Amino acid sequence: MNVNTRVAGITLVTAGAAALLAGCGPLSAPADPASGDTAPTVTRTVVDTPPETVGGPGPAQPPDDDLVPCTADVVEPELQAGDHSQPEVWNTTLVVTNVGTQDCRVEGVSDLAFVGQGGDTFNVGQSTIREGGPADDLVVLGPGGHAEMYISYDSAPDGDFPEDECSPPVSAVVTLPHDDQQLEVAAPGSLEAMPPLCHGPVQVTPWGPGDPA
């Protein structure tokens, strides 16, 4: 092999490599933490999106306890003819209608008494029943709205109350909860008097939503 040729070849390769490096430009060394140089900071903003609400509206709000109670001044009472298909018991309904211009509320149980033909009040007492009565005991009455309570009493004599002590009431007196005024209610329009009231207690329910009498 020719020695001069080999030397020339090595020189050529070395020169080519130098030219290639020169064309690439100077290489940058990695940032040195000790020198104070830091890499560029990348900021990413994350936005939290609330989950989509599935379903209908939330639970209904309870009735407004700030509403004024219904009083005798703003309601009109009426007794329904009721059911006297069983002669020993009379079942009926007392309906009150809001004849005022503002909403009012009625709740709980009313005091009820019956008045005889001579004007005397039957002293038979009352008891509260809930089974079979109106579903609610708080009712908001808008103008023209109704509330009702169920009434039941014995109209047949027994050993303690003979027939001559049974007397048909001609009216009833009711006192609304949260009111000290009495409402007198006449016998249903289809009756001259109510079925005989022989003994108590008269059974009543709390007030609930009602229909016109």
Rosetta silent file (secondary structure, phi, psi, omega in degrees, C-alpha in Angstrom):
SEQUENCE: MNVNTRVAGITLVTAGAAALLAGCGPLSAPADPASGDTAPTVTRTVVDTPPETVGGPGPAQPPDDDLVPCTADVVEPELQAGDHSQPEVWNTTLVVTNVGTQDCRVEGVSDLAFVGQGGDTFNVGQSTIREGGPADDLVVLGPGGHAEMYISYDSAPDGDFPEDECSPPVSAVVTLPHDDQQLEVAAPGSLEAMPPLCHGPVQVTPWGPGDPA
SCORE:     score description
SCORE:     0.000 S_00000001
   1 L     0.000  145.199  179.453    0.000    0.000    0.000 S_00000001
   2 L   -82.037  119.835 -175.429    1.202    3.522   -0.740 S_00000001
   3 H   -65.385  -38.929 -178.515    1.844    5.334    2.517 S_00000001
   4 H   -63.736  -35.087  179.012    1.371    8.752    1.012 S_00000001
   5 H   -65.440  -42.362  179.839   -2.070    7.844   -0.226 S_00000001
   6 H   -63.410  -41.691 -178.861   -3.205    6.717    3.248 S_00000001
   7 H   -65.396  -39.672  179.080   -2.028    9.906    4.866 S_00000001
   8 H   -64.703  -37.742  179.574   -3.823   11.989    2.293 S_00000001
   9 H   -65.478  -40.840  179.050   -7.048   10.056    2.890 S_00000001
  10 H   -65.432  -40.103  179.146   -6.925   10.619    6.620 S_00000001
  11 H   -63.171  -38.220 -179.518   -6.272   14.284    6.129 S_00000001
  12 H   -66.513  -43.150  179.412   -9.301   14.530    3.833 S_00000001
  13 H   -64.085  -43.114 -179.054  -11.642   12.867    6.308 S_00000001
  14 H   -62.014  -40.937 -179.663  -10.460   15.054    9.158 S_00000001
  15 H   -66.905  -38.319  179.990  -10.982   18.183    7.118 S_00000001
  16 H   -65.230  -41.721  179.288  -14.499   17.103    6.119 S_00000001
  17 H   -63.535  -37.934  179.204  -15.532   16.449    9.702 S_00000001
  18 H   -65.521  -39.904  179.520  -14.262   19.844   10.725 S_00000001
  19 H   -64.952  -38.490  179.418  -16.268   21.496    7.981 S_00000001
  20 H   -63.531  -43.737  178.935  -19.414   19.628    9.056 S_00000001
  21 H   -65.494  -37.092  179.368  -19.043   20.734   12.645 S_00000001
  22 H   -66.155  -35.450 -179.544  -18.402   24.271   11.576 S_00000001
  23 H   -70.443  -27.710 -179.281  -21.618   24.274    9.531 S_00000001
  24 H   -77.857  -15.664 -179.546  -23.732   23.174   12.505 S_00000001
  25 L    83.031  174.274 -176.883  -22.640   26.075   14.596 S_00000001
  26 L   -71.289  141.347  176.599  -21.609   25.991   18.255 S_00000001
  27 L   -82.163  138.517  179.131  -23.370   23.487   20.524 S_00000001
  28 L   -93.651  133.226  177.998  -25.144   24.872   23.561 S_00000001
  29 L   -79.455  151.485  176.411  -24.443   23.242   26.852 S_00000001
  30 L   -57.833  154.590  179.867  -27.414   22.364   29.198 S_00000001
  31 L   -63.592  135.210  179.946  -28.447   25.014   31.729 S_00000001
  32 L   -98.353  113.090  179.548  -26.311   24.873   34.796 S_00000001
  33 H   -54.418  -32.171 -177.042  -28.378   25.375   38.013 S_00000001
  34 H   -69.888  -23.520 -177.722  -25.271   26.648   39.759 S_00000001
  35 H   -85.889   -8.138 -179.921  -24.901   29.439   37.255 S_00000001
  36 L    94.778   -6.539  179.083  -28.413   30.816   37.839 S_00000001
  37 L   -79.034  134.303  179.645  -29.698   29.924   34.366 S_00000001
  38 L  -124.999  154.812  177.969  -33.166   28.318   34.408 S_00000001
  39 L   -73.934  155.341  179.350  -35.273   26.616   31.783 S_00000001
  40 L   -57.749  144.621 -179.661  -38.328   28.454   30.391 S_00000001
  41 L   -94.175  128.892  177.581  -41.477   28.239   32.635 S_00000001
  42 L  -104.923  122.540 -179.021  -44.649   26.792   31.080 S_00000001
  43 L  -104.074  128.805  177.869  -47.923   27.941   32.722 S_00000001
  44 L  -120.648  125.755  179.209  -51.079   25.834   32.322 S_00000001
  45 L   -96.602  125.706  179.949  -54.486   27.156   33.471 S_00000001
  46 L  -109.889  124.077 -179.743  -56.989   24.548   34.651 S_00000001
  47 L  -106.503  120.843  177.837  -60.662   25.547   34.799 S_00000001
  48 L   -82.896  122.646  177.408  -62.921   23.427   36.990 S_00000001
  49 L  -101.406  122.700 -179.523  -66.341   22.969   35.385 S_00000001
  50 L   -61.502  145.867 -179.593  -69.135   22.037   37.830 S_00000001
  51 L   -63.783  148.242  179.645  -70.815   18.729   37.019 S_00000001
  52 L   -67.510  134.655  178.745  -74.034   18.929   35.061 S_00000001
  53 L   -81.189  128.919 -179.366  -77.119   18.716   37.224 S_00000001
  54 L  -112.351  136.071  177.288  -79.378   15.847   36.293 S_00000001
  55 L   114.821 -177.924 -176.162  -82.998   15.653   37.328 S_00000001
  56 L   -86.465 -165.595 -179.940  -85.844   18.028   38.057 S_00000001
  57 L   -67.846  165.788 -178.949  -86.122   20.966   40.435 S_00000001
  58 L   -68.750 -179.776 -178.424  -85.267   20.690   44.094 S_00000001
  59 L   -63.183  149.859 -179.970  -87.727   19.785   46.837 S_00000001
  60 L   -64.026  144.914  178.434  -90.783   21.971   47.277 S_00000001
  61 L   -76.148  145.116  179.317  -90.484   24.688   49.869 S_00000001
  62 L   -67.072  158.640  179.275  -92.623   24.324   52.979 S_00000001
  63 L   -56.723  150.730 -177.717  -95.668   26.557   53.321 S_00000001
  64 L   -75.362  109.451 -179.946  -94.969   30.113   54.444 S_00000001
  65 L   -71.137   -8.775  178.779  -95.544   30.209   58.194 S_00000001
  66 L   -78.895  -10.025  177.781  -95.597   34.013   57.987 S_00000001
  67 L   -62.980  143.483 -179.739  -99.065   33.895   56.442 S_00000001
  68 L   -72.641  146.953  175.931 -101.738   35.209   58.784 S_00000001
  69 E   -65.955  149.499  173.015 -104.160   32.641   60.228 S_00000001
  70 L   -70.331  138.896  179.962 -107.647   32.524   58.773 S_00000001
  71 L  -127.172  171.690 -178.615 -110.161   34.146   61.111 S_00000001
  72 L   -60.798  -22.148 -177.968 -113.934   34.427   61.362 S_00000001
  73 L   -72.829  -23.062 -171.368 -113.736   37.805   59.615 S_00000001
  74 L  -120.470    6.185  178.367 -112.449   36.368   56.326 S_00000001
  75 E  -125.563  155.598  176.903 -114.064   32.925   56.011 S_00000001
  76 E  -122.188  121.470 -176.959 -117.583   31.697   55.359 S_00000001
  77 E   -92.918  154.979  175.749 -118.572   28.305   56.858 S_00000001
  78 E  -155.679  136.023  175.545 -121.030   25.769   55.481 S_00000001
  79 E   -94.347  134.486  173.969 -122.106   22.291   56.562 S_00000001
  80 L   -81.495  160.117 -179.188 -122.657   19.627   53.935 S_00000001
  81 L   -62.602  -30.277  175.027 -125.720   17.393   54.073 S_00000001
  82 L    74.476 -167.197 -176.277 -123.445   14.472   54.899 S_00000001
  83 E  -121.434  117.687  177.107 -124.243   10.789   55.092 S_00000001
  84 L  -124.363   31.442 -179.272 -127.007    9.480   57.328 S_00000001
  85 L   -66.191  -26.941  171.600 -127.508    6.173   55.548 S_00000001
  86 L  -100.506  111.758 -171.171 -126.793    4.440   58.850 S_00000001
  87 L   -58.013  -23.549 -175.906 -129.406    5.877   61.226 S_00000001
  88 L   -84.615   -9.540 -177.179 -127.182    5.569   64.259 S_00000001
  89 E  -137.460  139.669  171.428 -124.365    7.736   62.886 S_00000001
  90 E  -117.141  123.917  176.478 -124.205   11.034   61.015 S_00000001
  91 E  -113.390  129.022 -179.772 -121.054   11.807   59.022 S_00000001
  92 E  -146.482 -178.526 -178.839 -120.657   15.233   57.488 S_00000001
  93 E  -135.214  135.425  173.377 -118.104   17.839   56.474 S_00000001
  94 E  -102.421  124.665 -178.369 -117.671   21.446   57.516 S_00000001
  95 E  -114.088  134.549  171.895 -116.215   23.620   54.753 S_00000001
  96 E  -116.585  141.475 -178.943 -114.801   27.117   55.163 S_00000001
  97 E  -119.063  133.789  176.751 -114.169   29.421   52.213 S_00000001
  98 E   -76.519  109.599  179.512 -111.755   32.344   52.194 S_00000001
  99 L  -100.575    9.062  177.560 -113.908   35.322   51.193 S_00000001
 100 L   -86.827 -170.856 -177.501 -111.095   37.813   51.808 S_00000001
 101 L  -109.218   -1.574 -178.321 -108.602   39.255   49.347 S_00000001
 102 L  -124.106  155.833  174.094 -105.403   37.845   50.887 S_00000001
 103 L   -65.422  148.565  171.923 -104.015   34.368   51.464 S_00000001
 104 E  -147.123  168.739 -177.321 -104.437   32.925   54.946 S_00000001
 105 E  -124.980  148.410  174.030 -103.698   29.596   56.618 S_00000001
 106 E  -132.561  137.070 -176.420 -105.716   27.218   58.735 S_00000001
 107 E  -153.569  157.165  176.251 -104.181   24.319   60.635 S_00000001
 108 L    83.108 -152.737 -173.274 -104.830   21.960   63.469 S_00000001
 109 L  -117.849  139.336  177.676 -108.161   21.180   65.106 S_00000001
 110 L   -95.509  151.759  168.970 -111.109   23.469   65.753 S_00000001
 111 E   -79.692  134.897 -176.126 -113.353   23.513   68.791 S_00000001
 112 E  -131.875  138.422  176.471 -116.855   22.511   67.777 S_00000001
 113 E  -141.324  154.174  179.185 -120.177   22.679   69.598 S_00000001
 114 E  -114.856  145.587 -175.840 -123.781   22.079   68.595 S_00000001
 115 E  -116.401  132.119  179.222 -126.753   24.234   69.535 S_00000001
 116 L   -85.356 -179.547 -176.287 -130.270   22.902   70.130 S_00000001
 117 L   -63.829  -28.928  179.260 -133.609   24.456   69.292 S_00000001
 118 L   -85.577    2.007 -179.567 -133.785   26.221   72.643 S_00000001
 119 L    90.904   -2.015  178.874 -130.374   27.814   72.179 S_00000001
 120 L   -81.204  146.853  178.401 -128.642   25.493   74.615 S_00000001
 121 E   -89.243  134.865  175.571 -125.282   24.006   73.706 S_00000001
 122 L   -67.797  126.182  179.881 -124.925   20.223   73.713 S_00000001
 123 L   -99.139   74.884 -175.243 -122.411   19.293   76.369 S_00000001
 124 L  -117.610   -8.562  179.969 -121.049   16.157   74.713 S_00000001
 125 L    73.325  176.888  178.664 -117.351   16.957   74.219 S_00000001
 126 E  -147.445  156.651  175.534 -115.264   16.088   71.195 S_00000001
 127 E  -133.375  151.343 -177.295 -112.392   13.825   70.214 S_00000001
 128 E   -99.300  131.015  174.273 -109.911   14.148   67.370 S_00000001
 129 L  -120.150  150.914  179.660 -109.494   11.409   64.790 S_00000001
 130 L  -119.204  -30.367 -178.925 -106.960   11.366   61.965 S_00000001
 131 L   -68.417  129.668  178.732 -107.590    8.148   60.098 S_00000001
 132 L    82.885   -1.849 -179.705 -109.831    8.692   57.099 S_00000001
 133 L   -93.469 -171.476  177.237 -109.750   12.467   57.425 S_00000001
 134 L   -55.941  150.343 -172.638 -108.108   15.123   55.260 S_00000001
 135 L   -72.714  -30.407 -174.109 -104.511   14.366   54.359 S_00000001
 136 L  -116.570  155.249  174.549 -102.962   17.599   55.653 S_00000001
 137 L  -117.851   17.055  170.511 -103.345   19.632   58.808 S_00000001
 138 E  -138.281  120.317 -176.510 -101.968   22.886   57.364 S_00000001
 139 E  -128.352  131.506  173.530 -103.796   24.486   54.470 S_00000001
 140 E   -97.010  121.895 -178.445 -103.057   27.763   52.690 S_00000001
 141 E  -105.265  113.234  168.548 -106.277   29.336   51.413 S_00000001
 142 L   -76.607  171.629  176.461 -106.029   31.810   48.594 S_00000001
 143 L   -53.818  125.920 -176.697 -109.015   34.054   47.916 S_00000001
 144 L    85.223   -2.695 -179.298 -111.895   31.696   47.180 S_00000001
 145 L   -77.756  162.709 -174.150 -109.973   28.697   48.525 S_00000001
 146 E  -126.996  150.532  168.996 -111.504   26.026   50.748 S_00000001
 147 E  -135.689  155.778 -176.970 -110.571   23.933   53.769 S_00000001
 148 E  -143.131  155.902  171.836 -112.605   21.186   55.402 S_00000001
 149 E  -134.873  143.152  179.831 -112.898   19.080   58.527 S_00000001
 150 E   -90.003  146.783 -177.783 -114.862   15.856   58.928 S_00000001
 151 E  -133.164  139.845  177.201 -117.463   15.462   61.665 S_00000001
 152 E  -146.100  136.722  174.235 -119.171   12.360   62.982 S_00000001
 153 E  -147.909  159.970  179.655 -121.556   11.796   65.899 S_00000001
 154 E   -78.813  131.482 -179.879 -123.934    9.155   67.242 S_00000001
 155 L  -121.686   24.082  176.783 -127.583    9.794   66.436 S_00000001
 156 L  -126.720  141.820  179.931 -129.136    6.737   68.059 S_00000001
 157 L   -70.472  158.380  172.006 -130.018    6.334   71.738 S_00000001
 158 L  -139.257 -167.225 -175.263 -128.365    3.783   73.957 S_00000001
 159 L   -62.442  -34.147 -178.124 -128.679    2.722   77.580 S_00000001
 160 L   -85.720  -22.035 -177.528 -127.055    5.849   78.961 S_00000001
 161 L  -128.908   91.501 -179.093 -128.825    8.274   76.629 S_00000001
 162 L   -65.929  165.259 -173.465 -132.511    7.421   76.131 S_00000001
 163 H   -60.357  -34.192 -177.494 -134.365    8.578   73.063 S_00000001
 164 H   -70.593   -9.462  175.746 -136.099   11.446   74.838 S_00000001
 165 H   -97.519   -4.311  175.720 -132.681   12.980   75.479 S_00000001
 166 L   -82.566  133.256 -176.523 -131.759   12.890   71.788 S_00000001
 167 E  -142.372  139.359 -179.938 -132.344   16.239   70.149 S_00000001
 168 L   -79.745  122.828  174.773 -131.602   17.549   66.642 S_00000001
 169 L   -66.361  149.359  176.301 -129.142   20.463   66.606 S_00000001
 170 L  -105.456  -14.107  177.559 -130.173   23.452   64.541 S_00000001
 171 E  -159.432  169.081  175.487 -126.713   24.942   64.236 S_00000001
 172 E  -128.409  153.919  177.307 -123.069   24.404   65.093 S_00000001
 173 E  -122.187  125.177 -178.194 -120.488   26.763   66.516 S_00000001
 174 E  -124.858  141.299  175.668 -116.873   26.428   65.406 S_00000001
 175 E  -117.160  118.960 -179.277 -113.767   28.290   66.551 S_00000001
 176 L   -69.732  149.622  174.383 -110.869   28.298   64.097 S_00000001
 177 L   -57.604  145.385  178.999 -107.363   27.594   65.393 S_00000001
 178 L    64.834   22.852  177.914 -105.466   30.779   66.318 S_00000001
 179 L  -141.366  146.052  179.254 -108.743   32.699   66.538 S_00000001
 180 L  -110.150    8.112  177.506 -110.997   33.519   69.479 S_00000001
 181 L   -94.712  144.520 -179.638 -114.088   34.401   67.451 S_00000001
 182 E   -98.601  142.314  175.643 -116.888   31.889   67.003 S_00000001
 183 E  -109.638  125.276  176.174 -118.544   31.054   63.697 S_00000001
 184 E   -95.755  131.067 -175.869 -122.148   29.875   63.798 S_00000001
 185 E  -119.229  124.535  179.545 -123.067   27.443   61.066 S_00000001
 186 E   -74.810  164.409  174.496 -126.689   26.668   60.221 S_00000001
 187 L   -58.568  152.892  178.802 -127.944   23.189   59.424 S_00000001
 188 L   -51.109  145.968 -174.694 -127.333   22.124   55.817 S_00000001
 189 L   -57.450  -27.335 -179.007 -129.706   23.863   53.430 S_00000001
 190 L   -83.568   -3.951 -177.506 -131.438   20.614   52.530 S_00000001
 191 L  -123.082  138.590  173.708 -132.235   19.883   56.192 S_00000001
 192 L   -70.755  -32.770  176.449 -134.428   21.788   58.622 S_00000001
 193 L  -150.430  167.434  177.534 -132.241   20.464   61.395 S_00000001
 194 L   -79.479  162.539  174.848 -129.378   18.044   61.752 S_00000001
 195 L   -56.712  153.517 -177.352 -129.943   14.406   62.689 S_00000001
 196 L   -55.132  138.379  173.764 -130.509   13.900   66.426 S_00000001
 197 E  -103.395  112.836 -173.854 -127.437   14.177   68.593 S_00000001
 198 L   -97.565  -41.979 -178.948 -127.784   11.618   71.344 S_00000001
 199 E  -162.963  165.618 -178.137 -124.384   11.431   72.982 S_00000001
 200 E  -109.792 -166.894    3.548 -120.748   12.132   72.403 S_00000001
 201 E   -80.360  154.123  171.325 -118.045   12.572   71.984 S_00000001
 202 E   -73.135  133.781 -179.304 -118.377   14.261   68.624 S_00000001
 203 E   -99.209  132.815  179.617 -115.490   13.121   66.435 S_00000001
 204 E  -133.495  159.599  175.384 -113.629   15.669   64.316 S_00000001
 205 L  -112.190  163.155  169.892 -110.531   15.676   62.120 S_00000001
 206 L   -62.689  164.711  177.826 -107.849   18.320   61.664 S_00000001
 207 L   -69.720  147.905  176.674 -108.350   20.764   58.820 S_00000001
 208 E  -147.957  174.455  177.655 -107.331   19.741   55.325 S_00000001
 209 E   -58.948  142.613 -174.760 -107.743   20.926   51.719 S_00000001
 210 L  -134.233  170.773  175.305 -111.403   21.079   50.754 S_00000001
 211 L  -112.411  161.744  177.731 -113.950   21.434   47.997 S_00000001
 212 L   -57.749  145.005  179.660 -116.945   23.765   47.890 S_00000001
 213 L   -70.256    0.000    0.000 -119.831   22.584   50.050 S_00000001
